[in-house]
Each structure stands twice: as C-alpha cells, then as structure tokens.
C-alpha cells in the first residue's frame, strides 16, 4: 500500500508542477490570487464614453497623427472655405507638406498668397496633423514630350510644317 500512496503523491506533485490543479498542503501557506481590477465594484470599473475610450486607444497606439491628417483631408471645405474648396482639393500629406491640386494656375497662385492664413487655420483646427507647409499645384496639363506629334528637342509643333 505504500507504493500506491507514493505513486499518488508523485502524480499530484507532477500535476502541480506541470500545470494541473493545485492542491492545498496543510504545511504551506495558501497562495492568494492577485486581483486584476476586473472584480465588480472596484475602482476603475465605471463605464466610460466610447469616444473617450477610442481617443485613449488611438493615442496609446500612436494613431493620433495619421487620424488627424485624414480628418484634415476630409474637412478641407471647413478649413479653406466654401468657394476655395470648390476650386481646390487636398491630395496627400507627405513629410509635413500638404499637397493641394487647384482647378487652374490662377487659383494656385491665389492660394499661394493665402498660404500663411491656411497654415494658421490648420494649426488651430488640426494641431496633431504635423503640417508645416503647403504646396499648391495647378491642373495636370498634357505633355508634348511623348506621342505622335513630338519632335526631339523641340516643343509642340504644327502638324503642317
């Protein structure tokens, strides 16, 4: 019978070591479970608004800058004004530079003159976007460097001469 009780003791010891259920030993102090803060009625368990939780999560994960940049691109109409937004479109933010495509070169020139006011408005509304400068582009124009009517070393030419 001593062999059976020794086998049971070894089995229980291995089970305790390798992840089985722990058993109570009268000679040792009992281990207490650490509270993880998920118990009811403990501090920090009150519900929070969803917006606050998402803001905290985005700042922890480092998403605040990219989210602010995306928000800037979608709210360009509020920043630039209704009429200006009808003639301009923000394309991207790369390296701290906001790139804006305009309907015409006249609008691009006009917006270049308004650059400081637009930068101040962006810094006020979206400080986390990281926009340091703005680059205004005119419309995409056709190129004459390739195609059937191009001549090496010259610009656009008359097809009759």
N, CA, C and O of each residue as an XYZ file, in Angstrom:
644
protein
N       0.808     -1.183      0.000
C       0.000      0.000      0.000
C       0.853      1.248      0.000
O       0.406      2.302     -0.454
N       2.037      1.154      0.485
C       2.917      2.314      0.476
C       3.317      2.690     -0.945
O       3.561      3.863     -1.226
N       3.387      1.716     -1.838
C       3.699      2.017     -3.229
C       2.580      2.824     -3.876
O       2.857      3.737     -4.654
N       1.343      2.513     -3.579
C       0.191      3.222     -4.155
C       0.138      4.650     -3.633
O      -0.110      5.574     -4.408
N       0.363      4.854     -2.343
C       0.306      6.209     -1.796
C       1.475      7.049     -2.303
O       1.329      8.255     -2.504
N       2.634      6.420     -2.512
C       3.770      7.143     -3.069
C       3.508      7.517     -4.522
O       3.883      8.607     -4.954
N       2.882      6.647     -5.267
C       2.536      6.932     -6.668
C       1.543      8.085     -6.750
O       1.650      8.949     -7.621
N       0.582      8.090     -5.841
C      -0.400      9.186     -5.826
C       0.286     10.500     -5.497
O      -0.008     11.529     -6.106
N       1.199     10.467     -4.537
C       1.926     11.670     -4.159
C       2.778     12.191     -5.310
O       2.813     13.400     -5.541
N       3.469     11.309     -6.042
C       4.281     11.706     -7.199
C       3.392     12.259     -8.310
O       3.727     13.262     -8.940
N       2.257     11.599     -8.548
C       1.325     12.062     -9.568
C       0.828     13.462     -9.239
O       0.810     14.331    -10.111
N       0.432     13.689     -8.018
C      -0.061     15.006     -7.619
C       1.039     16.058     -7.688
O       0.785     17.211     -8.037
N       2.267     15.654     -7.350
C       3.385     16.594     -7.435
C       3.646     16.994     -8.897
O       3.842     18.177     -9.177
N       3.651     16.043     -9.822
C       3.841     16.344    -11.245
C       2.697     17.198    -11.779
O       2.910     18.116    -12.571
N       1.516     16.894    -11.350
C       0.368     17.668    -11.799
C       0.471     19.117    -11.329
O       0.106     20.044    -12.052
N       0.966     19.296    -10.124
C       1.156     20.631     -9.586
C       2.249     21.391    -10.344
O       2.118     22.586    -10.607
N       3.330     20.681    -10.690
C       4.443     21.322    -11.390
C       4.089     21.640    -12.832
O       4.409     22.728    -13.311
N       3.440     20.729    -13.533
C       3.199     20.876    -14.960
C       1.823     21.424    -15.301
O       1.321     21.169    -16.395
N       1.213     22.152    -14.417
C       0.018     22.900    -14.781
C      -1.287     22.262    -14.399
O      -2.329     22.710    -14.876
N      -1.297     21.287    -13.602
C      -2.558     20.735    -13.141
C      -3.130     21.603    -12.052
O      -2.588     22.667    -11.751
N      -4.206     21.168    -11.465
C      -4.806     21.926    -10.375
C      -3.916     21.838     -9.147
O      -3.332     20.795     -8.852
N      -3.829     22.932     -8.455
C      -3.028     22.925     -7.233
C      -3.859     22.357     -6.098
O      -5.081     22.500     -6.073
N      -3.216     21.742     -5.208
C      -3.930     21.180     -4.064
C      -3.467     21.904     -2.811
O      -2.387     22.492     -2.773
N      -4.261     21.850     -1.847
C      -3.952     22.510     -0.592
C      -3.029     21.621      0.218
O      -3.326     20.448      0.446
N      -1.922     22.175      0.649
C      -0.990     21.471      1.523
C      -1.080     22.094      2.901
O      -0.925     23.307      3.046
N      -1.323     21.299      3.889
C      -1.522     21.876      5.218
C      -0.289     22.564      5.773
O      -0.439     23.487      6.573
N       0.916     22.171      5.399
C       2.118     22.753      5.963
C       2.525     24.055      5.314
O       3.361     24.767      5.868
N       1.981     24.395      4.180
C       2.397     25.605      3.448
C       1.295     26.660      3.467
O       0.116     26.371      3.672
N       1.732     27.884      3.245
C       0.762     28.974      3.171
C       0.032     28.890      1.840
O       0.623     28.542      0.818
N      -1.201     29.199      1.859
C      -2.009     29.146      0.656
C      -1.700     30.351     -0.226
O      -1.554     31.471      0.265
N      -1.603     30.110     -1.526
C      -1.365     31.219     -2.467
C      -2.655     31.995     -2.659
O      -3.740     31.425     -2.778
N      -2.509     33.294     -2.687
C      -3.698     34.117     -2.924
C      -3.671     34.602     -4.359
O      -2.619     34.932     -4.905
N      -4.828     34.637     -4.947
C      -4.916     35.145     -6.311
C      -4.798     36.661     -6.294
O      -5.356     37.341     -5.433
N      -4.052     37.172     -7.277
C      -3.928     38.619     -7.382
C      -5.138     39.151     -8.130
O      -5.593     38.555     -9.107
N      -5.648     40.271     -7.663
C      -6.807     40.851     -8.327
C      -6.335     41.628     -9.543
O      -5.330     42.337     -9.496
N      -7.066     41.484    -10.612
C      -6.679     42.129    -11.862
C      -7.445     43.410    -12.112
O      -7.272     44.041    -13.155
N      -8.286     43.805    -11.174
C      -9.075     45.012    -11.390
C     -10.347     44.731    -12.149
O     -11.076     45.665    -12.483
N     -10.642     43.471    -12.437
C     -11.851     43.148    -13.167
C     -12.961     42.660    -12.243
O     -13.988     42.162    -12.704
N     -12.752     42.802    -10.953
C     -13.774     42.420     -9.995
C     -14.843     43.508     -9.967
O     -14.526     44.682    -10.160
N     -16.091     43.146     -9.734
C     -17.148     44.157     -9.684
C     -16.941     45.128     -8.527
O     -16.399     44.764     -7.483
N     -17.368     46.337     -8.723
C     -17.363     47.393     -7.720
C     -15.960     47.822     -7.290
O     -15.811     48.426     -6.228
N     -14.922     47.527     -8.089
C     -13.578     48.013     -7.784
C     -13.351     49.323     -8.512
O     -14.043     49.611     -9.488
N     -12.393     50.128     -8.056
C     -12.136     51.408     -8.741
C     -11.714     51.180    -10.192
O     -11.021     50.212    -10.505
N     -12.140     52.080    -11.062
C     -11.783     51.994    -12.475
C     -12.729     51.141    -13.290
O     -12.480     50.918    -14.475
N     -13.802     50.659    -12.700
C     -14.736     49.793    -13.400
C     -15.948     50.550    -13.924
O     -16.821     49.947    -14.548
N     -16.023     51.851    -13.686
C     -17.167     52.618    -14.164
C     -17.133     52.696    -15.682
O     -16.052     52.778    -16.265
N     -18.284     52.673    -16.333
C     -18.298     52.771    -17.797
C     -17.811     54.139    -18.252
O     -18.049     55.155    -17.599
N     -17.118     54.139    -19.401
C     -16.622     55.383    -19.992
C     -17.319     55.602    -21.334
O     -17.755     54.643    -21.971
N     -17.424     56.847    -21.759
C     -17.987     57.103    -23.091
C     -17.100     56.472    -24.169
O     -15.882     56.399    -24.011
N     -17.711     56.020    -25.253
C     -16.984     55.341    -26.318
C     -15.944     56.262    -26.956
O     -14.844     55.813    -27.278
N     -16.269     57.532    -27.142
C     -15.321     58.475    -27.731
C     -14.061     58.624    -26.905
O     -12.962     58.704    -27.456
N     -14.206     58.662    -25.594
C     -13.053     58.765    -24.699
C     -12.188     57.519    -24.790
O     -10.961     57.611    -24.823
N     -12.825     56.353    -24.832
C     -12.070     55.099    -24.932
C     -11.312     55.011    -26.254
O     -10.168     54.558    -26.281
N     -11.937     55.439    -27.349
C     -11.277     55.395    -28.662
C     -10.134     56.399    -28.715
O      -9.077     56.093    -29.267
N     -10.321     57.597    -28.151
C      -9.233     58.582    -28.109
C      -8.043     58.064    -27.325
O      -6.897     58.241    -27.738
N      -8.310     57.424    -26.193
C      -7.232     56.881    -25.366
C      -6.512     55.751    -26.111
O      -5.285     55.668    -26.071
N      -7.264     54.890    -26.786
C      -6.664     53.789    -27.535
C      -5.829     54.302    -28.703
O      -4.727     53.804    -28.937
N      -6.336     55.290    -29.439
C      -5.585     55.807    -30.581
C      -4.306     56.514    -30.147
O      -3.302     56.456    -30.857
N      -4.325     57.182    -28.994
C      -3.098     57.820    -28.528
C      -2.098     56.783    -28.026
O      -0.892     56.967    -28.190
N      -2.576     55.696    -27.417
C      -1.677     54.640    -26.956
C      -1.010     53.932    -28.128
O       0.158     53.554    -28.037
N      -1.733     53.749    -29.218
C      -1.207     53.029    -30.376
C      -0.473     53.937    -31.357
O       0.081     53.449    -32.342
N      -0.456     55.240    -31.113
C       0.260     56.166    -31.985
C      -0.495     56.498    -33.261
O       0.117     56.813    -34.281
N      -1.814     56.431    -33.211
C      -2.624     56.706    -34.397
C      -3.108     58.149    -34.458
O      -3.789     58.514    -35.417
N      -2.789     58.971    -33.485
C      -3.337     60.319    -33.426
C      -2.924     61.154    -34.633
O      -3.756     61.853    -35.211
N      -1.654     61.090    -35.021
C      -1.178     61.865    -36.170
C      -1.847     61.460    -37.473
O      -2.404     62.323    -38.151
N      -1.818     60.173    -37.859
C      -2.480     59.769    -39.096
C      -3.991     60.027    -39.095
O      -4.554     60.373    -40.133
N      -4.647     59.864    -37.954
C      -6.081     60.143    -37.899
C      -6.354     61.632    -38.066
O      -7.327     62.016    -38.716
N      -5.506     62.469    -37.486
C      -5.659     63.911    -37.635
C      -5.414     64.341    -39.081
O      -6.089     65.236    -39.588
N      -4.443     63.699    -39.744
C      -4.194     64.009    -41.158
C      -5.380     63.608    -42.027
O      -5.772     64.359    -42.920
N      -5.946     62.451    -41.781
C      -7.111     62.009    -42.556
C      -8.297     62.930    -42.309
O      -9.060     63.222    -43.231
N      -8.456     63.382    -41.083
C      -9.530     64.310    -40.759
C      -9.321     65.646    -41.466
O     -10.284     66.270    -41.913
N      -8.078     66.083    -41.568
C      -7.760     67.321    -42.284
C      -8.155     67.210    -43.756
O      -8.737     68.141    -44.312
N      -7.842     66.081    -44.386
C      -8.172     65.902    -45.799
C      -9.678     65.877    -46.030
O     -10.152     66.347    -47.065
N     -10.435     65.333    -45.077
C     -11.889     65.262    -45.265
C     -12.604     66.561    -44.892
O     -13.720     66.797    -45.356
N     -11.990     67.403    -44.068
C     -12.641     68.656    -43.655
C     -11.992     69.870    -44.322
O     -12.012     70.962    -43.756
N     -11.430     69.701    -45.489
C     -10.790     70.801    -46.202
C     -11.784     71.939    -46.470
O     -11.406     73.110    -46.430
N     -13.030     71.607    -46.738
C     -14.057     72.618    -47.028
C     -14.237     73.558    -45.833
O     -14.431     74.759    -46.021
N     -14.177     73.032    -44.620
C     -14.327     73.872    -43.428
C     -13.094     74.739    -43.182
O     -13.208     75.846    -42.656
N     -11.931     74.247    -43.557
C     -10.688     74.982    -43.320
C     -10.497     76.083    -44.355
O     -10.215     77.229    -44.005
N     -10.652     75.734    -45.627
C     -10.356     76.683    -46.706
C     -11.523     77.594    -47.040
O     -11.319     78.673    -47.597
N     -12.725     77.192    -46.718
C     -13.896     77.974    -47.098
C     -14.594     77.325    -48.279
O     -13.992     76.552    -49.025
N     -15.858     77.645    -48.439
C     -16.697     77.007    -49.464
C     -16.205     77.277    -50.885
O     -16.040     76.345    -51.671
N     -15.974     78.527    -51.212
C     -15.579     78.863    -52.590
C     -14.188     78.324    -52.922
O     -13.973     77.797    -54.014
N     -13.262     78.448    -52.006
C     -11.905     77.951    -52.240
C     -11.909     76.437    -52.387
O     -11.175     75.895    -53.213
N     -12.720     75.753    -51.601
C     -12.772     74.291    -51.668
C     -13.392     73.802    -52.976
O     -13.117     72.683    -53.411
N     -14.224     74.629    -53.605
C     -14.793     74.244    -54.904
C     -13.721     74.203    -55.985
O     -13.862     73.480    -56.971
N     -12.645     74.979    -55.807
C     -11.601     75.075    -56.820
C     -10.288     74.418    -56.411
O      -9.299     74.510    -57.139
N     -10.265     73.760    -55.262
C      -9.035     73.103    -54.802
C      -9.382     71.798    -54.095
O     -10.477     71.629    -53.558
N      -8.422     70.884    -54.113
C      -8.632     69.582    -53.488
C      -7.328     69.109    -52.842
O      -6.304     69.035    -53.522
N      -7.343     68.792    -51.559
C      -6.123     68.263    -50.941
C      -5.871     66.842    -51.426
O      -6.784     66.016    -51.460
N      -4.629     66.564    -51.800
C      -4.295     65.249    -52.358
C      -3.692     64.354    -51.290
O      -4.170     63.241    -51.070
N      -2.644     64.829    -50.623
C      -1.939     64.000    -49.646
C      -1.112     64.883    -48.720
O      -0.921     66.075    -48.963
N      -0.629     64.257    -47.652
C       0.303     64.903    -46.732
C       1.535     64.016    -46.684
O       1.471     62.879    -46.218
N       2.649     64.533    -47.163
C       3.899     63.770    -47.198
C       5.015     64.604    -46.600
O       5.278     65.716    -47.060
N       5.666     64.084    -45.593
C       6.798     64.776    -44.984
C       6.453     66.129    -44.398
O       7.287     67.035    -44.420
N       5.250     66.292    -43.877
C       4.839     67.560    -43.297
C       4.357     68.585    -44.306
O       4.087     69.730    -43.944
N       4.245     68.186    -45.576
C       3.790     69.098    -46.625
C       2.427     68.646    -47.141
O       2.273     67.518    -47.608
N       1.456     69.526    -47.053
C       0.126     69.273    -47.601
C       0.146     69.625    -49.077
O       0.512     70.742    -49.445
N      -0.244     68.685    -49.925
C      -0.285     68.923    -51.368
C      -1.727     69.161    -51.790
O      -2.613     68.348    -51.528
N      -1.942     70.301    -52.453
C      -3.287     70.697    -52.863
C      -3.292     70.914    -54.374
O      -2.472     71.667    -54.899
N      -4.220     70.252    -55.076
C      -4.374     70.444    -56.529
C      -5.489     71.457    -56.759
O      -6.567     71.352    -56.175
N      -5.217     72.439    -57.617
C      -6.168     73.506    -57.906
C      -6.727     73.351    -59.309
O      -6.132     72.684    -60.156
N      -7.893     73.981    -59.552
C      -8.532     73.908    -60.872
C      -7.746     74.633    -61.945
O      -7.756     74.221    -63.105
N      -7.070     75.698    -61.579
C      -6.324     76.486    -62.561
C      -5.068     77.040    -61.906
O      -4.919     77.017    -60.684
N      -4.172     77.536    -62.743
C      -2.956     78.142    -62.205
C      -3.284     79.447    -61.481
O      -2.552     79.851    -60.578
N      -4.366     80.105    -61.863
C      -4.780     81.330    -61.170
C      -5.191     81.015    -59.734
O      -4.836     81.750    -58.813
N      -5.931     79.935    -59.539
C      -6.306     79.538    -58.181
C      -5.088     79.094    -57.388
O      -5.002     79.371    -56.192
N      -4.164     78.424    -58.016
C      -2.941     78.015    -57.316
C      -2.164     79.242    -56.857
O      -1.647     79.265    -55.740
N      -2.078     80.255    -57.703
C      -1.381     81.486    -57.335
C      -2.101     82.203    -56.200
O      -1.462     82.689    -55.267
N      -3.424     82.271    -56.275
C      -4.201     82.925    -55.230
C      -4.027     82.215    -53.882
O      -3.909     82.863    -52.842
N      -4.012     80.887    -53.914
C      -3.856     80.133    -52.672
C      -2.431     80.237    -52.129
O      -2.223     80.146    -50.919
N      -1.459     80.426    -53.003
C      -0.092     80.656    -52.519
C      -0.030     81.938    -51.696
O       0.713     82.017    -50.717
N      -0.808     82.936    -52.092
C      -0.862     84.188    -51.344
C      -1.573     84.014    -50.003
O      -1.327     84.776    -49.067
N      -2.453     83.014    -49.908
C      -3.196     82.756    -48.676
C      -2.531     81.675    -47.821
O      -3.120     81.235    -46.833
N      -1.342     81.245    -48.170
C      -0.674     80.117    -47.507
C      -0.585     80.285    -45.986
O      -0.894     79.347    -45.252
N      -0.172     81.454    -45.502
C       0.008     81.655    -44.061
C      -1.317     81.573    -43.297
O      -1.372     81.023    -42.197
N      -2.379     82.121    -43.885
C      -3.684     82.040    -43.220
C      -4.168     80.591    -43.156
O      -4.727     80.166    -42.145
N      -3.954     79.832    -44.237
C      -4.367     78.430    -44.245
C      -3.556     77.600    -43.255
O      -4.102     76.732    -42.573
N      -2.246     77.866    -43.175
C      -1.410     77.149    -42.208
C      -1.835     77.452    -40.773
O      -1.847     76.560    -39.925
N      -2.182     78.707    -40.502
C      -2.632     79.076    -39.157
C      -3.954     78.386    -38.824
O      -4.159     77.931    -37.699
N      -4.833     78.313    -39.796
C      -6.138     77.646    -39.577
C      -5.948     76.142    -39.357
O      -6.613     75.553    -38.505
N      -5.046     75.521    -40.117
C      -4.771     74.084    -39.950
C      -4.165     73.820    -38.571
O      -4.537     72.853    -37.906
N      -3.233     74.675    -38.139
C      -2.610     74.504    -36.821
C      -3.638     74.683    -35.705
O      -3.519     74.064    -34.649
N      -4.640     75.522    -35.932
C      -5.672     75.751    -34.936
C      -6.648     74.579    -34.851
O      -7.003     74.144    -33.755
N      -7.081     74.068    -36.002
C      -8.104     73.031    -36.027
C      -7.508     71.626    -35.871
O      -8.071     70.792    -35.163
N      -6.374     71.362    -36.528
C      -5.745     70.033    -36.513
C      -4.273     70.144    -36.084
O      -3.384     69.992    -36.922
N      -4.002     70.403    -34.815
C      -2.605     70.572    -34.396
C      -1.789     69.283    -34.481
O      -0.566     69.342    -34.610
N      -2.439     68.122    -34.410
C      -1.713     66.856    -34.454
C      -1.405     66.364    -35.846
O      -0.781     65.314    -35.997
N      -1.824     67.094    -36.883
C      -1.618     66.647    -38.259
C      -0.162     66.775    -38.698
O       0.277     66.043    -39.585
N       0.587     67.683    -38.099
C       2.002     67.835    -38.438
C       2.250     68.522    -39.763
O       3.276     68.274    -40.397
N       1.337     69.383    -40.200
C       1.507     70.104    -41.462
C       2.363     71.339    -41.216
O       2.015     72.207    -40.415
N       3.499     71.401    -41.926
C       4.420     72.528    -41.777
C       4.381     73.473    -42.970
O       4.673     74.660    -42.832
N       4.023     72.957    -44.136
C       3.946     73.799    -45.340
C       2.879     73.249    -46.271
O       2.403     72.125    -46.109
N       2.517     74.063    -47.241
C       1.506     73.670    -48.230
C       2.098     73.883    -49.622
O       2.735     74.903    -49.883
N       1.886     72.924    -50.502
C       2.338     73.027    -51.899
C       1.096     73.013    -52.781
O       0.319     72.058    -52.766
N       0.923     74.082    -53.547
C      -0.233     74.200    -54.431
C       0.188     73.866    -55.851
O       1.193     74.378    -56.344
N      -0.583     73.005    -56.508
C      -0.295     72.589    -57.879
C      -1.432     73.044    -58.775
O      -2.593     73.097    -58.370
N      -1.063     73.367    -59.994
C      -2.071     73.667    -60.990
C      -2.656     72.370    -61.528
O      -2.287     71.287    -61.073
N      -3.562     72.471    -62.487
C      -4.152     71.252    -63.052
C      -3.115     70.467    -63.847
O      -2.112     71.017    -64.300
N      -3.373     69.186    -64.006
C      -2.486     68.358    -64.827
C      -2.661     68.750    -66.287
O      -3.766     68.677    -66.825
N      -1.584     69.162    -66.922
C      -1.611     69.566    -68.324
C      -1.053     68.428    -69.179
O      -0.242     67.638    -68.697
N      -1.475     68.335    -70.433
C      -0.928     67.282    -71.289
C       0.547     67.544    -71.587
O       0.978     68.693    -71.679
N       1.289     66.497    -71.731
C       2.702     66.624    -72.051
C       2.914     66.408    -73.542
O       2.242     65.592    -74.173
N       3.861     67.157    -74.086
C       4.169     67.030    -75.511
C       5.503     66.328    -75.704
O       6.041     66.330    -76.811
N       6.041     65.736    -74.669
C       7.342     65.091    -74.783
C       7.247     63.722    -75.413
O       8.246     63.220    -75.927
N       6.077     63.096    -75.391
C       5.894     61.787    -75.995
C       4.664     61.823    -76.879
O       3.792     62.676    -76.710
N       4.598     60.915    -77.804
C       3.418     60.819    -78.645
C       3.739     61.057    -80.104
O       4.889     61.322    -80.456
N       2.710     60.964    -80.971
C       2.932     61.065    -82.426
C       3.328     62.465    -82.899
O       3.910     62.583    -83.977
N       3.048     63.510    -82.160
C       3.355     64.871    -82.614
C       4.581     65.455    -81.936
O       4.780     66.669    -81.971
N       5.398     64.629    -81.328
C       6.577     65.153    -80.648
C       7.790     65.090    -81.567
O       7.943     64.171    -82.372
N       8.641     66.090    -81.421
C       9.884     66.156    -82.172
C      10.996     66.267    -81.138
O      10.913     67.105    -80.240
N      12.033     65.443    -81.243
C      13.098     65.502    -80.234
C      13.732     66.889    -80.173
O      14.126     67.449    -81.196
N      13.824     67.429    -78.972
C      14.500     68.683    -78.761
C      13.642     69.902    -78.951
O      14.125     71.017    -78.751
N      12.387     69.744    -79.330
C      11.513     70.897    -79.547
C      10.207     70.739    -78.793
O       9.886     69.645    -78.330
N       9.480     71.780    -78.670
C       8.185     71.774    -78.001
C       7.092     71.320    -78.956
O       7.381     70.676    -79.965
N       5.842     71.645    -78.653
C       4.735     71.268    -79.533
C       4.887     71.954    -80.887
O       5.267     73.121    -80.977
N       4.583     71.204    -81.920
C       4.786     71.736    -83.275
C       3.505     71.660    -84.076
O       2.587     70.901    -83.765
N       3.476     72.463    -85.105
C       2.383     72.450    -86.050
C       2.502     71.179    -86.900
O       3.599     70.825    -87.332
N       1.396     70.503    -87.136
C       1.462     69.260    -87.904
C       1.622     69.512    -89.401
O       1.922     68.579    -90.145
N       1.432     70.743    -89.858
C       1.526     71.047    -91.282
C       2.878     71.627    -91.685
O       3.045     72.011    -92.842
N       3.802     71.701    -90.818
C       5.001     72.348    -91.267
C       6.189     71.834    -90.631
O       7.293     72.297    -90.920
